Each structure stands twice: as structure tokens, then as C-alpha cells.
Amino acid sequence: MSSIGGNGRPGLSRRDFHRFALRTSLAATAMTALGPRFAAADQNSPIRTISDGHLRLPISFMLPDVAPADLPSVIREFNLPPDEVKPECNVTLLRLPDRLVLFDAGSGPNFMPTAGKLPANLADAGVDPADITDVVFTHAHPDHIWGVIDDFDEVVFPNATFRISQAEWDYWRAEETLTSMPEERKTFVIGARTRFDAIEPRLALFKAGEEILPGVEAFDTAGHTPGHTAFAVHGLGESLIIVGDAITNDPISFARPDWHSGADHDAERGAVTRRRLLDRLAGERARFVGFHLPNGGIGRAERRGESYRFISET
């Protein structure tokens, strides 16, 4: 590995220099320096979200089944932006007695310029990536997994165990996935495999229904991707559910859960999963975290007839 010269410290590898700069930043940052990029309903909560920035997507991508002629009326009905949506990217941080766990890893530097902000925001929050013990993936889309490596293709979380469902791993590894993927999304497959190669030495695969960490139960929410997984976290006084991209858009996912999303691999199954999950969340009045929901993504679902509403806690 090459050394840094010039303004860097002689003899330091690129990773060492990056970590030296990070630790210098951490030394000047208190754990309570939260702000809007580090969202929690309660600053003492073991569950918080840290922003990876946001995406920029055409409004038509979020509403693929709405005819162009009908888009203006739908936009007015739900008070949507006219051209594009900018969904947040909320990475969940869980503190356990002997573990520091991230759910998903953000998109890193090579997906969208508006995303990839997790490393800076971890530093602002006083969190050293070397202290992360586990990175748990809901699925392997770019905005969830590409952030495990940095500009130098080195693993960002050097001491973590990386946990992903067997079904998701198998899907992105399958040759059929690459050959059947639309041309504009083949980079999703190649990018996922590159990250898989990087994390494989410290990989732990699991299946839906398993307790993957003490008090953390994985359950199947396939549709957005074939192996998409949500997680119920117990032992925090009340359960909290990390839903990933099973519920992606406020207000559409709540008001019209049966509508298809352009982001879903299997749109029909995604809609069924979304409805089932919202039924559970509203019925149990459970707190949950949505990766792309507003205000840090922490809240509850409230039933309104055949639809729902997101109640943010921040």
C-alpha cells in the first residue's frame, strides 16, 4: 500500500492518514454534537439515525403507474414537488452494551453527489468507524451498501462483522441477475459484487426469522429486492422496527400502499409487503425507522381507513 507524502505524514498508508485526520476531527467533537444530521427523538436513546445525505429522483420514477396526463393532479393531491423528489438517506445507529451497530452503510463517494455524507456525519457525531462492531444490511442497493468502501477501495469499518441475508447475497451473486438486469442498472450488480468481495472475509450470512444479534430479529420483507430484510429490535423498553426500503416514500407509501414503486424489483410483492408491514406497525403502534422517510426517519404509522399516515418523532 502506498505512503502519503507532501502534506501527509511520511510513511503513513492512505488508510492510516485518513484515520489520523478522522481522529483529529473526533478529538474536537463531543458526543452531544448532534444537529439535524444526527436525528433522535431522545438524545439518550440507544437508537439514532445519521444522515448519508439525500437522493434526487424523478417524480415519475416514484409513480410509475400514474399516466403522465394524471401526474399533475396526483402532485397537487399529495403536495408533491413537481419534477423530482429528494428522499433522505437515514442510517440507523444502535448502541448495545457490548456492540455498536450500523444498519446499512450509505452510498459512499461514487453514487450520487448529494449522498455519501455518512463518514463526515459520523465524525460530527463523535463516532469512529473503527468502533463499529457490526454492519447489518437491509439489502444491497447502492445507497445502502456502496458506502462500505472508500475512495481507495478500502473497507471503511475495519473491525466490523458484515451481516446480510443469504437470499440477498445469493441474488446479487447470481449470473442471471447481471444478464437480466436492465442496462442502466447493471452497475448496481457490479457495484454490489465489488462490495461483497471487500467484506467477504468478515461476512456473516443469516436467514429470515433468525436472531442475528442479541435482541435483533430479522424478518422477510422481500419485494423491494428478493432478499430485502427488516429488523425488530427488542429490549429497549419497547420494540423498534428498522424497515429499510420496504416503506420508501412519504406520503405515497402510506396513503396509497398498493401503488407500485419504480424502485421495487418485484412491484406486486413490494406492495403486498408494504401493506402487511403497515398493518403491523399501525396495529402495534410500533416505533420504526425508514431509510428514506423525512426528519431522520423515526416515527410511527397511524391508520386512516384503508390508508395510513407517517407520524414523525423529530
C-alpha positions as CSV (number, residue, x, y, z in Angstrom):
1,M,0.0,0.0,0.0
2,S,1.5,3.4,-1.0
3,S,2.6,6.0,1.6
4,I,1.4,9.6,1.8
5,G,4.0,12.3,1.3
6,G,3.7,16.1,0.9
7,N,1.2,17.4,3.4
8,G,0.6,13.9,4.8
9,R,2.7,12.2,7.4
10,P,5.7,10.3,5.8
11,G,5.3,6.6,5.9
12,L,1.5,6.6,6.6
13,S,-0.7,4.5,4.3
14,R,-3.6,6.2,2.7
15,R,-6.0,4.5,5.2
16,D,-3.7,5.5,8.2
17,F,-3.7,9.1,7.0
18,H,-7.5,9.1,6.6
19,R,-7.9,7.6,10.1
20,F,-5.4,10.2,11.6
21,A,-7.5,13.0,10.1
22,L,-10.7,11.5,11.4
23,R,-9.3,11.1,14.9
24,T,-8.1,14.7,14.8
25,S,-11.7,15.7,14.0
26,L,-13.1,13.4,16.7
27,A,-10.9,15.0,19.3
28,A,-12.7,18.3,18.7
29,T,-16.2,16.9,18.6
30,A,-18.3,16.0,21.6
31,M,-20.8,13.1,21.5
32,T,-23.6,15.5,22.0
33,A,-22.9,17.5,18.9
34,L,-26.0,16.3,17.1
35,G,-27.8,18.8,14.9
36,P,-30.1,17.9,12.0
37,R,-27.7,15.4,10.6
38,F,-27.9,13.2,13.7
39,A,-31.6,12.7,14.5
40,A,-33.1,11.1,17.5
41,A,-36.4,11.7,19.4
42,D,-34.3,11.3,22.6
43,Q,-30.6,12.1,22.7
44,N,-30.1,9.3,25.3
45,S,-31.8,6.7,23.1
46,P,-29.7,3.7,22.0
47,I,-31.3,4.1,18.6
48,R,-30.4,7.1,16.4
49,T,-30.1,7.9,12.8
50,I,-27.2,9.5,11.0
51,S,-27.7,11.1,7.6
52,D,-26.0,9.9,4.5
53,G,-27.4,12.9,2.6
54,H,-30.2,12.5,0.1
55,L,-31.1,11.2,-3.4
56,R,-32.6,13.0,-6.3
57,L,-35.2,11.0,-8.3
58,P,-37.7,12.0,-11.0
59,I,-41.2,12.1,-9.6
60,S,-42.3,9.8,-12.4
61,F,-39.9,7.2,-11.0
62,M,-41.7,7.1,-7.7
63,L,-45.1,6.9,-9.5
64,P,-44.5,4.5,-12.4
65,D,-48.2,3.5,-12.8
66,V,-49.5,7.1,-12.9
67,A,-50.1,8.2,-16.5
68,P,-48.2,11.4,-17.5
69,A,-51.5,13.2,-18.0
70,D,-52.6,12.3,-14.4
71,L,-49.3,13.3,-12.8
72,P,-50.3,17.0,-12.2
73,S,-53.4,16.0,-10.2
74,V,-51.6,13.5,-8.1
75,I,-48.9,16.0,-7.4
76,R,-51.5,18.5,-6.2
77,E,-53.4,15.9,-4.2
78,F,-50.3,14.9,-2.2
79,N,-48.5,18.2,-2.3
80,L,-45.5,16.6,-4.1
81,P,-42.7,18.5,-5.8
82,P,-43.4,19.0,-9.5
83,D,-40.3,17.4,-11.0
84,E,-38.2,15.4,-8.6
85,V,-38.2,14.1,-5.0
86,K,-35.2,14.3,-2.7
87,P,-35.6,11.4,-0.2
88,E,-33.4,11.4,2.8
89,C,-30.9,8.6,3.5
90,N,-31.1,7.6,7.2
91,V,-28.5,5.2,8.5
92,T,-29.5,3.7,11.9
93,L,-27.0,3.5,14.7
94,L,-27.8,1.1,17.6
95,R,-25.8,1.0,20.8
96,L,-25.9,-2.3,22.7
97,P,-23.9,-2.9,25.9
98,D,-21.0,-4.5,24.0
99,R,-21.7,-3.5,20.4
100,L,-22.1,-0.5,18.1
101,V,-24.2,-1.5,15.2
102,L,-25.0,0.3,11.9
103,F,-27.9,-0.8,9.8
104,D,-26.8,-0.1,6.2
105,A,-23.7,1.8,5.2
106,G,-24.8,4.6,2.9
107,S,-23.7,5.1,-0.7
108,G,-20.1,6.1,-0.4
109,P,-18.4,8.6,-2.8
110,N,-19.4,7.1,-6.2
111,F,-23.2,7.0,-6.4
112,M,-24.9,10.5,-6.2
113,P,-23.1,13.7,-5.3
114,T,-26.0,14.6,-2.8
115,A,-25.4,11.3,-0.9
116,G,-22.3,9.7,0.6
117,K,-22.2,12.0,3.6
118,L,-22.1,9.3,6.3
119,P,-18.4,9.4,7.1
120,A,-18.5,13.2,7.7
121,N,-21.6,12.9,9.8
122,L,-20.3,10.0,11.8
123,A,-17.3,12.2,12.6
124,D,-19.6,15.1,13.6
125,A,-21.4,12.7,15.9
126,G,-18.2,11.6,17.6
127,V,-18.3,8.1,16.1
128,D,-15.1,6.4,14.9
129,P,-15.8,3.9,12.1
130,A,-13.2,1.6,13.7
131,D,-15.6,1.3,16.7
132,I,-18.4,-0.1,14.7
133,T,-18.7,-3.8,15.6
134,D,-21.4,-4.8,13.1
135,V,-22.9,-3.5,9.9
136,V,-26.3,-5.1,9.1
137,F,-27.7,-4.7,5.6
138,T,-31.4,-4.5,4.7
139,H,-30.4,-5.0,1.1
140,A,-27.7,-4.4,-1.4
141,H,-28.8,-1.4,-3.4
142,P,-26.1,1.3,-4.0
143,D,-27.4,3.7,-1.4
144,H,-27.3,1.0,1.3
145,I,-24.0,-0.9,0.6
146,W,-21.7,1.1,-1.6
147,G,-20.5,3.1,1.4
148,V,-18.6,0.1,2.9
149,I,-15.6,1.1,0.8
150,D,-13.9,4.5,0.4
151,D,-12.2,6.4,-2.4
152,F,-9.3,4.0,-2.1
153,D,-11.5,0.9,-2.3
154,E,-10.6,0.1,1.3
155,V,-13.2,-1.1,3.9
156,V,-14.5,1.9,5.9
157,F,-15.4,-0.1,9.0
158,P,-12.2,-2.1,9.6
159,N,-13.3,-4.0,12.7
160,A,-16.9,-4.8,11.8
161,T,-18.7,-8.0,11.0
162,F,-20.9,-7.6,8.0
163,R,-24.3,-9.2,8.1
164,I,-26.6,-9.7,5.1
165,S,-29.4,-12.2,4.3
166,Q,-28.5,-15.4,2.4
167,A,-31.2,-14.6,-0.1
168,E,-29.9,-11.1,-0.8
169,W,-26.3,-12.4,-1.1
170,D,-27.3,-15.2,-3.5
171,Y,-29.4,-12.8,-5.6
172,W,-26.6,-10.3,-6.3
173,R,-24.1,-13.0,-6.8
174,A,-26.2,-15.0,-9.4
175,E,-25.0,-14.7,-13.0
176,E,-28.7,-14.5,-14.1
177,T,-29.1,-11.3,-12.1
178,L,-26.4,-9.5,-14.2
179,T,-27.7,-10.8,-17.5
180,S,-31.4,-10.0,-16.8
181,M,-30.8,-6.5,-15.2
182,P,-31.7,-3.5,-17.5
183,E,-28.6,-2.0,-18.9
184,E,-28.9,1.2,-16.9
185,R,-28.8,-0.8,-13.7
186,K,-26.1,-3.3,-14.4
187,T,-23.7,-1.1,-12.4
188,F,-25.9,-1.9,-9.4
189,V,-24.9,-5.6,-9.7
190,I,-21.2,-4.9,-10.4
191,G,-21.1,-2.5,-7.5
192,A,-22.7,-4.9,-5.1
193,R,-20.3,-7.6,-6.1
194,T,-17.3,-5.3,-5.6
195,R,-18.5,-4.5,-2.1
196,F,-19.3,-8.2,-1.4
197,D,-15.7,-9.1,-2.4
198,A,-14.4,-6.4,0.1
199,I,-16.4,-7.6,3.0
200,E,-16.4,-11.3,2.4
201,P,-13.5,-12.1,4.8
202,R,-15.7,-10.8,7.7
203,L,-19.1,-11.8,6.4
204,A,-22.0,-13.4,8.4
205,L,-25.0,-14.6,6.4
206,F,-28.4,-15.1,8.1
207,K,-31.9,-16.2,7.2
208,A,-35.2,-14.5,8.0
209,G,-36.5,-15.5,11.4
210,E,-33.1,-15.7,13.0
211,E,-31.8,-13.6,15.9
212,I,-28.8,-12.1,14.2
213,L,-27.6,-10.2,17.3
214,P,-28.8,-10.2,20.9
215,G,-32.3,-8.8,20.7
216,V,-32.2,-8.2,17.0
217,E,-34.6,-10.4,14.9
218,A,-34.5,-10.5,11.1
219,F,-37.8,-10.9,9.2
220,D,-38.6,-11.2,5.5
221,T,-39.7,-8.1,3.6
222,A,-38.9,-9.1,0.1
223,G,-40.2,-7.2,-2.9
224,H,-38.0,-4.2,-3.0
225,T,-35.3,-6.7,-3.6
226,P,-35.6,-10.5,-3.4
227,G,-33.7,-10.7,-0.1
228,H,-34.8,-7.4,1.5
229,T,-34.9,-7.8,5.3
230,A,-36.3,-5.7,8.1
231,F,-35.3,-6.0,11.7
232,A,-37.1,-5.9,15.0
233,V,-35.0,-4.6,17.9
234,H,-36.2,-5.8,21.3
235,G,-35.0,-5.0,24.8
236,L,-35.1,-1.2,24.5
237,G,-38.2,-0.7,26.7
238,E,-40.3,-1.1,23.6
239,S,-39.7,-2.8,20.2
240,L,-38.4,-0.8,17.3
241,I,-38.5,-1.9,13.7
242,I,-36.0,-1.0,11.1
243,V,-37.9,-1.2,7.8
244,G,-35.2,-0.2,5.3
245,D,-36.8,0.4,1.9
246,A,-39.9,-1.7,2.4
247,I,-41.6,1.7,3.0
248,T,-39.9,4.3,0.9
249,N,-42.0,7.4,0.4
250,D,-44.0,9.8,2.5
251,P,-46.8,10.4,1.8
252,I,-47.4,7.9,-1.1
253,S,-46.3,4.7,0.6
254,F,-48.7,5.5,3.5
255,A,-51.6,7.0,1.6
256,R,-51.5,4.5,-1.3
257,P,-49.5,1.5,-0.1
258,D,-50.9,-0.6,-3.0
259,W,-49.4,1.7,-5.6
260,H,-46.3,0.4,-7.3
261,S,-42.8,1.9,-6.8
262,G,-40.3,2.2,-9.6
263,A,-37.6,1.3,-7.0
264,D,-39.0,-2.2,-6.3
265,H,-37.6,-5.3,-8.0
266,D,-41.0,-7.0,-7.8
267,A,-43.6,-4.3,-7.7
268,E,-46.5,-6.6,-6.8
269,R,-44.7,-8.3,-4.0
270,G,-43.4,-4.9,-2.8
271,A,-46.9,-3.6,-2.5
272,V,-48.1,-6.7,-0.6
273,T,-45.2,-6.4,1.8
274,R,-45.7,-2.7,2.3
275,R,-49.4,-3.2,3.2
276,R,-48.6,-6.1,5.5
277,L,-45.9,-4.2,7.3
278,L,-48.0,-1.0,7.7
279,D,-50.8,-3.2,9.2
280,R,-48.3,-4.5,11.7
281,L,-46.8,-1.1,12.5
282,A,-50.2,0.6,12.9
283,G,-51.7,-2.2,14.8
284,E,-48.8,-2.5,17.3
285,R,-48.3,1.3,17.4
286,A,-44.6,0.4,16.9
287,R,-41.8,2.8,16.5
288,F,-39.9,2.3,13.3
289,V,-37.1,3.8,11.2
290,G,-37.5,4.2,7.4
291,F,-34.3,4.7,5.4
292,H,-35.9,7.3,3.1
293,L,-38.5,8.9,5.4
294,P,-38.3,12.5,6.4
295,N,-36.9,14.1,9.5
296,G,-34.4,11.3,10.3
297,G,-37.0,8.6,9.5
298,I,-38.0,7.8,13.1
299,G,-41.8,7.6,13.8
300,R,-45.0,5.7,13.9
301,A,-47.8,4.7,11.4
302,E,-51.3,5.8,12.1
303,R,-54.2,4.1,10.3
304,R,-56.7,6.2,8.4
305,G,-59.4,4.0,6.9
306,E,-57.7,1.9,4.2
307,S,-54.6,4.2,4.2
308,Y,-52.0,5.3,6.8
309,R,-50.1,8.4,7.8
310,F,-46.5,8.8,9.0
311,I,-46.1,10.5,12.3
312,S,-42.5,11.7,12.7
313,E,-41.0,11.8,16.1
314,T,-38.4,14.5,15.3
